[in-house]
Amino acid sequence: MNTTEKRAYLLLSVLLWIYLWLRAWQVQIIYDEVATFYHYIHTGEFIPWFAHWDANNHILNSALTIVSYNLFGSSPLALRLPNLLVSVLFFIYCFKIAEEINNKYLRWVFILSLLFAHSFVDYFTLSRGYGMSMALLFAAIWYLMQSMKEAGTKNYLLTLLFINLAVLANLTLIFSVFIFLGLLFLNLIGRKKTILSAVITFIAGMLPAAFFVKLLFFMKTKGLLYYGSAVGFKSMTLWSLVKYFTGFESGAIEYLLIFYFVIIVIAMAFLISKTKGSNPFSNIHFVFAFLLIGNVVAILLNALLFDVNYPEDRAALFFFPFFIGSLIFIADESKTNYLQKVLIGLSTAFLFFPVHFLMTANLSHNSLENFRILQRFYDKVEGEQKEGEMLSVIGGSHNKELMWSYLNFRNGGKLSQMNTRSYPSLDLDYQITGYENDPDWFELYDSIDYDPQTQFYLVKRKKALPRKLVQSRDNIIHKEKPQREFFSLLKGRADTLIGKSLVVGFSLAVSAESKPFESWVVFTVKDKNKKTLRYERIPFDWLRTDWSNPENRMVNSIYVNELPPESDKYFLFVWNINKVSYQIINGKASVFVLENE
């Protein structure tokens, strides 16, 4: 690159980085980020086999975000800080890789299509592992290219370091580890007097890879490799990537991608055939193509042999840079004037992404999901709560639960947990809904706020249903008993309440030194065979971290939808998940029936 190009790249990178910071600050946290926060960041437990099992745990992201959380708190910007900082690596190594492209036009198509693919760089604004894994992947690709050009222990080790860190951030890159190892090994054995180095490098790379494979197989036995679908590579992976990166659901684009893939394979085979005697595994212009083709083959075999789902959108994010890089580097390698012109012409289509970036850039919502709940929704519900009265109950769909919970956590846990299991019940005091065209809603509810971006309404019942007291218990006291997992707050007969909906209210002066206090208040209804018919819970640690001061009482309400005919008994209790010491200095719990009009 000449000086002008370098300055242009620096300017674009700085402007993009500022934009990413603004998005990380302004755009509301998304569902998966909240799940990561509650399961791994808030608890400080992220190491597999010692933490909550879920594919949501992007190990490196969890580890770095815990540090950021402990230093800066739970704001979205604090939780997203590690990805923002690691994005600098992406800018650096994207630049270094681009310098290996000889054709100036192709070089800038590569830069612009990667830096300004909104759905790609947006992951640097989220507390997830995908963004940082792409930055680390680019570093690994750069050092792999250097090891192909010049043998050296430093390049080999840095290649292995960065690709394994990338997998630690995003396990979907597992196949890429083996492709990296294969390319390193094949490159090394082609050099004289490096067989020992090849064996040592291969073994060093296989050790972490073996750990990742063991982890993935264990997750599969637990049913945690759930993201994606078995419908097929084209129907799931290509379809979801097209929709995610372009916003279109187009079969024509899917077939266009297949056409491009075939062109890449044919062009690479042609170039290899024209360079007989040279080692194609030492040619840096084929690195992206080997990664692209290798991952396609591996995913097809993985689905066929192990019945693993085909990856969907973010789980297949790596295909985007592999695809872009494959065509551009092969076009750059082509010495045949006609072939290069054809490939350059095909690569021009990638300039769609910077144009799309300009059309979709915003500081309001995420590219992946759009379930934000405005702070003012929360403020309005809180502002209408009257001191001394039971908390109102609020409902919404499943994808809004964690969003509401995070808002509640950030505001001190002052409101009730969102009820999602019975949505769309028409009994609740407030609801956040998108059913603006359903006449039943506005017959019973008034709209008190609206978000035009998500098209979510905050609605309030015109007339709250009367609550008739069924049972109440005062002076609830629980002394410290660390080994006691369950403590009963209230229990009673449910067979007289069949067909009725309930509201359970409680006020508990809790003292717990554990931070966070990982316990739940649970209300459950069982039949005569002790089968669970209804189950609602409110986690203490979803409301706030510190429960050491009993003056900061846990005051909350639980809505329970119509009790089924088999109902026999109900139970309200504290589930002390980790069996830690805690006390209830005093408390009160009540069960009410909602009387329908």
Protein Blocks (a to p, Z undefined) as FASTA:
>chain_A
ZZklmmmmmmmmmmmmmmmmmmmmmpccdfklmmmmmmmmmnopabghiaccdfklcfkl
mmmmmmmmmmnojafklmmmmmmmmmmmmmmmmmmmmmmpmblklmmmmmmmmmmgmklm
mmmmcccfklmmmmmmmmmmmmmmmmmmpgcfklmmmmmmmmmmmmmmomklmmmmmmmm
mmmmmmmmmpghilmmmmmmmmmmmmmmmmmmmmmmmmmmnopamgccfkbjklmmmmmm
mmmmnopacfklmmmmmmmmmmmmmmmmmmmmmmghiafklcfklmmmmmmmmmmmmmmm
mmmmnopacdehjlmmmmmmmmmmmmmmmmmmpmbfklmmmmmmmmmmmmmmmmmmmmmg
cckbcfkbccbccfklmmmmmmmpcghiacddddddfklmmmmmmmmmmnopaaccddfk
lpccfkbfbdcdfklmbmklmmmpccfbdcfknopacdddfbacddddfbdcehiacddd
fklmbdcfbdcdfklmgoiacddddddddddfbdcdddddddddddfkopafbdcdddfk
lmbmblkbmklccddddddddddfklmbdcdddddfkopacddfbacddddddddZZ
